[in-house]
């Protein structure tokens, strides 16, 4: 989808089969919406009119709230982070890291910040006194 929308990438965003177009000026938005609809038509993309929202001041899109030229985290997602329990095993830690990756556009250097946690999910190879290697627990 991103390849199809490349010519209008400055006014659209997409995730799998969801597409959003947004700008802060209403009249410019209408011009851009026309360009978007022309692209959709040229590329033979079918829109589900029941899922379409036009000229809304803001809409939820892929866990964000977009509108008036601004994209911000949906407050309900922040609430989830605030209520999260500390992980007790690798599976739970991986789930939390996956949730954190959802915020990668908003957290500078996320991979560096989470690297110590990511390291805890890896297998640890240890060597005993005889030189035998084995998988340890981290």
MDAnalysis code that builds the backbone (N, CA, C; Angstrom):
import MDAnalysis as mda
import numpy as np

u = mda.Universe.empty(414, n_residues=138, atom_resindex=np.repeat(np.arange(138), 3), trajectory=True)
u.add_TopologyAttr("name", ["N", "CA", "C"] * 138)
u.add_TopologyAttr("resid", np.arange(1, 139))
u.add_TopologyAttr("resname", ["UNK", "UNK", "UNK", "UNK", "UNK", "UNK", "UNK", "UNK", "UNK", "UNK", "UNK", "UNK", "UNK", "UNK", "UNK", "UNK", "UNK", "UNK", "UNK", "UNK", "UNK", "UNK", "UNK", "UNK", "UNK", "UNK", "UNK", "UNK", "UNK", "UNK", "UNK", "UNK", "UNK", "UNK", "UNK", "UNK", "UNK", "UNK", "UNK", "UNK", "UNK", "UNK", "UNK", "UNK", "UNK", "UNK", "UNK", "UNK", "UNK", "UNK", "UNK", "UNK", "UNK", "UNK", "UNK", "UNK", "UNK", "UNK", "UNK", "UNK", "UNK", "UNK", "UNK", "UNK", "UNK", "UNK", "UNK", "UNK", "UNK", "UNK", "UNK", "UNK", "UNK", "UNK", "UNK", "UNK", "UNK", "UNK", "UNK", "UNK", "UNK", "UNK", "UNK", "UNK", "UNK", "UNK", "UNK", "UNK", "UNK", "UNK", "UNK", "UNK", "UNK", "UNK", "UNK", "UNK", "UNK", "UNK", "UNK", "UNK", "UNK", "UNK", "UNK", "UNK", "UNK", "UNK", "UNK", "UNK", "UNK", "UNK", "UNK", "UNK", "UNK", "UNK", "UNK", "UNK", "UNK", "UNK", "UNK", "UNK", "UNK", "UNK", "UNK", "UNK", "UNK", "UNK", "UNK", "UNK", "UNK", "UNK", "UNK", "UNK", "UNK", "UNK", "UNK", "UNK", "UNK", "UNK"])
u.atoms.positions = np.array([
    [0.822, -1.188, 0.000],
    [0.000, 0.000, 0.000],
    [0.870, 1.257, 0.000],
    [1.970, 1.228, 0.785],
    [2.841, 2.406, 0.840],
    [3.417, 2.728, -0.537],
    [3.714, 1.693, -1.326],
    [4.251, 1.920, -2.662],
    [3.212, 2.601, -3.556],
    [1.977, 2.156, -3.457],
    [0.896, 2.752, -4.252],
    [0.690, 4.208, -3.862],
    [0.797, 4.496, -2.572],
    [0.550, 5.853, -2.070],
    [1.798, 6.734, -2.088],
    [2.905, 6.241, -2.598],
    [4.161, 6.994, -2.619],
    [4.005, 8.408, -3.194],
    [3.296, 8.600, -4.297],
    [3.171, 9.968, -4.841],
    [2.473, 10.953, -3.893],
    [1.684, 10.446, -2.959],
    [0.975, 11.333, -2.031],
    [1.362, 11.029, -0.586],
    [2.600, 10.563, -0.394],
    [3.055, 10.151, 0.947],
    [3.061, 11.289, 1.959],
    [3.149, 12.525, 1.499],
    [3.173, 13.655, 2.426],
    [1.817, 13.927, 3.058],
    [0.758, 13.394, 2.467],
    [-0.588, 13.662, 2.986],
    [-1.315, 12.401, 3.430],
    [-0.650, 11.246, 3.330],
    [-1.308, 9.989, 3.704],
    [-0.402, 9.140, 4.589],
    [-1.028, 8.217, 5.249],
    [-0.312, 7.180, 5.977],
    [-1.126, 5.909, 5.807],
    [-0.460, 4.779, 5.837],
    [-1.186, 3.524, 5.683],
    [-0.565, 2.462, 6.562],
    [-1.397, 1.504, 6.894],
    [-0.956, 0.321, 7.625],
    [-1.803, -0.828, 7.112],
    [-1.166, -1.769, 6.453],
    [-1.813, -2.897, 5.796],
    [-2.889, -2.348, 4.859],
    [-4.169, -2.481, 5.208],
    [-5.202, -1.978, 4.303],
    [-5.954, -0.772, 4.876],
    [-5.390, -0.155, 5.902],
    [-5.978, 1.069, 6.451],
    [-5.201, 2.268, 5.923],
    [-5.920, 3.300, 5.522],
    [-5.301, 4.489, 4.953],
    [-5.896, 5.715, 5.627],
    [-5.041, 6.696, 5.884],
    [-5.518, 7.967, 6.431],
    [-4.869, 9.109, 5.661],
    [-5.623, 10.160, 5.478],
    [-5.087, 11.384, 4.895],
    [-5.443, 12.513, 5.849],
    [-4.494, 13.414, 6.083],
    [-4.711, 14.435, 7.101],
    [-3.849, 15.656, 6.852],
    [-4.415, 16.794, 7.161],
    [-3.718, 18.084, 7.103],
    [-4.370, 19.024, 8.091],
    [-3.676, 20.122, 8.391],
    [-4.228, 21.032, 9.386],
    [-5.160, 22.091, 8.797],
    [-5.086, 22.358, 7.522],
    [-5.946, 23.372, 6.918],
    [-7.089, 22.696, 6.173],
    [-8.305, 23.063, 6.520],
    [-9.499, 22.408, 5.973],
    [-9.559, 22.477, 4.451],
    [-9.319, 23.658, 3.875],
    [-9.439, 23.784, 2.411],
    [-8.341, 22.996, 1.712],
    [-7.145, 23.032, 2.264],
    [-6.059, 22.243, 1.675],
    [-6.363, 20.754, 1.808],
    [-6.992, 20.392, 2.899],
    [-7.368, 18.998, 3.100],
    [-8.330, 18.534, 2.002],
    [-9.262, 19.393, 1.622],
    [-10.209, 19.030, 0.563],
    [-9.499, 18.837, -0.770],
    [-8.514, 19.682, -1.047],
    [-7.718, 19.537, -2.279],
    [-6.941, 18.217, -2.228],
    [-6.312, 17.948, -1.084],
    [-5.535, 16.718, -0.929],
    [-6.424, 15.484, -0.953],
    [-7.623, 15.613, -0.414],
    [-8.573, 14.499, -0.437],
    [-8.935, 14.158, -1.878],
    [-9.099, 15.176, -2.698],
    [-9.394, 14.927, -4.107],
    [-8.225, 14.192, -4.767],
    [-7.005, 14.615, -4.467],
    [-5.819, 13.934, -5.003],
    [-5.759, 12.488, -4.514],
    [-6.059, 12.278, -3.247],
    [-6.084, 10.940, -2.672],
    [-7.110, 10.061, -3.391],
    [-8.316, 10.574, -3.576],
    [-9.375, 9.795, -4.226],
    [-9.039, 9.502, -5.691],
    [-8.371, 10.425, -6.345],
    [-7.922, 10.162, -7.718],
    [-6.895, 9.027, -7.746],
    [-5.984, 9.039, -6.799],
    [-4.984, 7.969, -6.711],
    [-5.656, 6.636, -6.437],
    [-6.607, 6.616, -5.520],
    [-7.357, 5.399, -5.202],
    [-8.046, 4.874, -6.456],
    [-8.657, 5.766, -7.206],
    [-9.356, 5.376, -8.421],
    [-8.376, 4.838, -9.475],
    [-7.279, 5.540, -9.673],
    [-6.280, 5.124, -10.673],
    [-5.676, 3.757, -10.345],
    [-5.510, 3.483, -9.080],
    [-4.894, 2.228, -8.645],
    [-5.921, 1.117, -8.419],
    [-7.188, 1.415, -8.697],
    [-8.276, 0.437, -8.564],
    [-8.394, -0.119, -7.147],
    [-8.240, 0.785, -6.178],
    [-8.402, 0.418, -4.778],
    [-9.875, 0.581, -4.422],
    [-10.427, -0.408, -3.758],
    [-11.819, -0.345, -3.323],
    [-11.865, 0.122, -1.883],
    [-12.654, 1.155, -1.624],
    [-12.829, 1.660, -0.268],
    [-14.143, 1.134, 0.299],
    [-14.119, 0.767, 1.562],
    [-15.331, 0.364, 2.258],
    [-15.953, 1.629, 2.833],
    [-17.009, 2.115, 2.222],
    [-17.613, 3.384, 2.609],
    [-18.062, 3.390, 4.065],
    [-18.396, 2.220, 4.604],
    [-18.805, 2.141, 6.010],
    [-17.648, 2.452, 6.959],
    [-16.426, 2.220, 6.497],
    [-15.257, 2.495, 7.335],
    [-14.651, 3.869, 7.069],
    [-15.137, 4.567, 6.043],
    [-14.583, 5.870, 5.675],
    [-15.142, 6.976, 6.562],
    [-14.269, 7.911, 6.908],
    [-14.673, 9.106, 7.644],
    [-14.083, 10.303, 6.913],
    [-14.930, 11.257, 6.588],
    [-14.480, 12.421, 5.850],
    [-14.670, 13.685, 6.680],
    [-13.690, 14.577, 6.595],
    [-13.750, 15.913, 7.205],
    [-14.000, 15.877, 8.711],
    [-13.430, 14.907, 9.385],
    [-13.510, 14.860, 10.846],
    [-12.327, 15.641, 11.427],
    [-12.536, 16.348, 12.536],
    [-11.417, 17.080, 13.123],
    [-10.314, 16.151, 13.627],
    [-10.691, 14.944, 14.069],
    [-9.699, 13.943, 14.442],
    [-10.322, 12.553, 14.381],
    [-9.465, 11.564, 14.111],
    [-9.910, 10.170, 14.051],
    [-8.832, 9.288, 14.673],
    [-9.258, 8.105, 15.140],
    [-8.300, 7.113, 15.618],
    [-7.783, 6.352, 14.403],
    [-6.478, 6.173, 14.351],
    [-5.850, 5.462, 13.248],
    [-4.654, 4.700, 13.786],
    [-4.749, 3.393, 13.755],
    [-3.647, 2.511, 14.149],
    [-3.090, 2.869, 15.525],
    [-3.969, 3.105, 16.478],
    [-3.537, 3.383, 17.834],
    [-3.129, 4.817, 18.097],
    [-3.237, 5.660, 17.082],
    [-2.940, 7.073, 17.236],
    [-4.226, 7.866, 17.038],
    [-4.165, 9.117, 17.421],
    [-5.238, 10.044, 17.089],
    [-4.633, 11.062, 16.141],
    [-5.232, 11.187, 14.970],
    [-4.720, 12.125, 13.981],
    [-5.803, 13.135, 13.652],
    [-5.363, 14.337, 13.361],
    [-6.290, 15.384, 12.975],
    [-5.654, 16.746, 13.112],
    [-6.122, 17.677, 12.336],
    [-5.610, 19.054, 12.354],
    [-4.094, 19.085, 12.179],
    [-3.577, 18.193, 11.348],
    [-2.149, 18.155, 11.058],
    [-1.292, 17.578, 12.172],
    [-1.911, 17.018, 13.187],
    [-1.176, 16.493, 14.335],
    [-1.441, 14.998, 14.476],
    [-0.396, 14.276, 14.810],
    [-0.517, 12.852, 15.105],
    [-0.013, 12.649, 16.524],
    [-0.854, 12.050, 17.376],
    [-0.457, 11.838, 18.763],
    [-0.915, 10.469, 19.240],
    [-0.314, 10.015, 20.325],
    [-0.657, 8.719, 20.890],
    [-2.067, 8.790, 21.461],
    [-2.841, 7.749, 21.209],
    [-4.171, 7.623, 21.796],
    [-3.990, 7.489, 23.315],
    [-4.612, 8.362, 24.105],
    [-4.457, 8.293, 25.562],
    [-4.799, 6.921, 26.163],
    [-5.683, 6.175, 25.529],
    [-6.012, 4.848, 26.055],
    [-4.806, 3.913, 25.985],
    [-3.903, 4.139, 25.022],
    [-2.680, 3.321, 24.921],
    [-1.718, 3.654, 26.065],
    [-1.665, 4.923, 26.430],
    [-0.810, 5.327, 27.548],
    [-1.349, 4.730, 28.842],
    [-2.655, 4.672, 28.955],
    [-3.278, 4.080, 30.137],
    [-2.874, 2.606, 30.284],
    [-2.792, 1.900, 29.157],
    [-2.359, 0.496, 29.182],
    [-0.936, 0.388, 29.739],
    [-0.054, 1.266, 29.296],
    [1.332, 1.263, 29.774],
    [1.370, 1.540, 31.279],
    [0.556, 2.492, 31.718],
    [0.545, 2.839, 33.149],
    [0.074, 1.689, 34.024],
    [-0.751, 0.801, 33.485],
    [-1.305, -0.302, 34.274],
    [-0.532, -1.611, 34.124],
    [0.508, -1.601, 33.321],
    [1.219, -2.841, 33.024],
    [1.946, -3.371, 34.264],
    [1.925, -4.666, 34.427],
    [2.612, -5.330, 35.540],
    [4.029, -5.705, 35.096],
    [4.947, -5.746, 36.029],
    [6.318, -6.159, 35.728],
    [6.306, -7.604, 35.226],
    [7.081, -7.911, 34.190],
    [7.108, -9.284, 33.665],
    [7.780, -10.234, 34.655],
    [7.320, -11.485, 34.616],
    [7.908, -12.491, 35.510],
    [8.620, -13.592, 34.739],
    [8.540, -13.561, 33.394],
    [9.242, -14.557, 32.585],
    [9.555, -13.958, 31.214],
    [10.304, -14.711, 30.404],
    [10.725, -14.211, 29.096],
    [9.548, -13.936, 28.167],
    [8.541, -14.773, 28.214],
    [7.373, -14.579, 27.345],
    [6.693, -13.251, 27.651],
    [6.477, -12.977, 28.920],
    [5.857, -11.711, 29.311],
    [6.753, -10.528, 28.938],
    [8.053, -10.682, 29.090],
    [8.991, -9.617, 28.729],
    [8.928, -9.346, 27.225],
    [8.879, -10.396, 26.431],
    [8.760, -10.215, 24.969],
    [7.460, -9.486, 24.617],
    [6.376, -9.815, 25.302],
    [5.099, -9.141, 25.050],
    [5.198, -7.653, 25.365],
    [5.837, -7.329, 26.477],
    [5.987, -5.928, 26.858],
    [6.881, -5.189, 25.862],
    [7.958, -5.829, 25.435],
    [8.832, -5.206, 24.441],
    [8.075, -4.973, 23.136],
    [7.196, -5.909, 22.775],
    [6.361, -5.717, 21.586],
    [5.435, -4.523, 21.740],
    [4.873, -4.376, 22.924],
    [4.016, -3.223, 23.199],
    [4.820, -1.934, 23.127],
    [6.024, -1.924, 23.699],
    [6.867, -0.736, 23.643],
    [7.196, -0.365, 22.198],
    [7.400, -1.360, 21.345],
    [7.764, -1.069, 19.951],
    [6.646, -0.324, 19.227],
    [5.432, -0.464, 19.729],
    [4.308, 0.281, 19.164],
    [4.554, 1.791, 19.272],
    [5.314, 2.214, 20.270],
    [5.570, 3.631, 20.524],
    [6.897, 4.110, 19.930],
    [7.516, 3.318, 19.067],
    [8.849, 3.643, 18.560],
    [8.928, 4.996, 17.860],
    [7.823, 5.454, 17.257],
    [7.838, 6.756, 16.591],
    [7.860, 7.907, 17.591],
    [7.546, 7.633, 18.841],
    [7.450, 8.674, 19.853],
    [8.567, 8.649, 20.882],
    [9.349, 7.568, 20.902],
    [10.411, 7.430, 21.897],
    [11.756, 7.402, 21.176],
    [12.523, 8.482, 21.296],
    [13.832, 8.509, 20.631],
    [14.729, 7.383, 21.146],
    [15.431, 6.743, 20.230],
    [16.412, 5.700, 20.558],
    [15.799, 4.560, 21.358],
    [14.584, 4.171, 21.012],
    [13.884, 3.114, 21.752],
    [14.703, 1.830, 21.816],
    [15.325, 1.456, 20.701],
    [16.075, 0.190, 20.707],
    [17.250, 0.254, 21.682],
    [17.871, 1.411, 21.803],
    [18.978, 1.554, 22.760],
    [18.454, 1.497, 24.191],
    [17.338, 2.143, 24.433],
    [16.764, 2.186, 25.778],
    [16.332, 0.791, 26.236],
    [15.772, 0.010, 25.314],
    [15.249, -1.309, 25.685],
    [16.275, -2.440, 25.513],
    [17.479, -2.122, 25.050],
    [18.482, -3.163, 24.793],
    [18.755, -4.048, 26.011],
    [18.906, -3.498, 27.211],
    [19.138, -4.385, 28.362],
    [17.986, -5.379, 28.585],
    [16.761, -4.952, 28.336],
    [15.617, -5.866, 28.466],
    [15.621, -6.899, 27.342],
    [15.939, -6.454, 26.136],
    [16.006, -7.372, 24.997],
    [17.062, -8.445, 25.248],
    [18.187, -8.052, 25.822],
    [19.253, -9.015, 26.128],
    [18.767, -10.116, 27.078],
    [17.844, -9.778, 27.958],
    [17.323, -10.770, 28.900],
    [16.484, -11.852, 28.220],
    [16.025, -11.605, 26.999],
    [15.201, -12.587, 26.292],
    [16.038, -13.593, 25.501],
    [17.326, -13.350, 25.401],
    [18.189, -14.207, 24.592],
    [18.668, -15.410, 25.388],
    [19.001, -16.471, 24.647],
    [19.609, -17.641, 25.277],
    [21.026, -17.272, 25.691],
    [21.433, -17.767, 26.820],
    [22.765, -17.499, 27.331],
    [23.578, -18.783, 27.235],
    [24.717, -18.701, 26.567],
    [25.584, -19.867, 26.448],
    [26.710, -19.740, 27.463],
    [26.816, -20.733, 28.314],
    [27.833, -20.747, 29.358],
    [28.809, -21.887, 29.105],
    [29.978, -21.764, 29.689],
    [30.984, -22.818, 29.586],
    [31.333, -23.262, 31.000],
    [31.278, -24.581, 31.232],
    [31.634, -25.072, 32.574],
    [33.151, -25.234, 32.672],
    [33.616, -25.692, 33.807],
    [35.059, -25.774, 34.050],
    [35.767, -26.776, 33.133],
    [35.033, -27.685, 32.496],
    [35.640, -28.657, 31.573],
    [35.654, -28.130, 30.145],
    [35.105, -26.944, 29.933],
    [35.063, -26.375, 28.585],
    [33.779, -26.744, 27.823],
    [32.896, -27.479, 28.465],
    [31.613, -27.880, 27.834],
    [30.672, -26.683, 27.813],
    [30.086, -26.426, 26.636],
    [29.130, -25.324, 26.511],
    [27.719, -25.836, 26.790],
    [26.925, -25.008, 27.435],
    [25.530, -25.355, 27.666],
    [24.698, -24.080, 27.709],
    [23.397, -24.246, 27.551],
    [22.496, -23.085, 27.572],
    [22.116, -22.822, 29.019],
    [22.390, -21.623, 29.460],
    [22.041, -21.219, 30.814],
    [20.740, -20.423, 30.811],
    [20.299, -20.040, 31.955],
    [19.107, -19.222, 32.085],
    [19.502, -17.793, 32.332],
    [18.774, -16.889, 31.694],
    [19.040, -15.479, 31.953],
    [17.903, -14.909, 32.739],
])
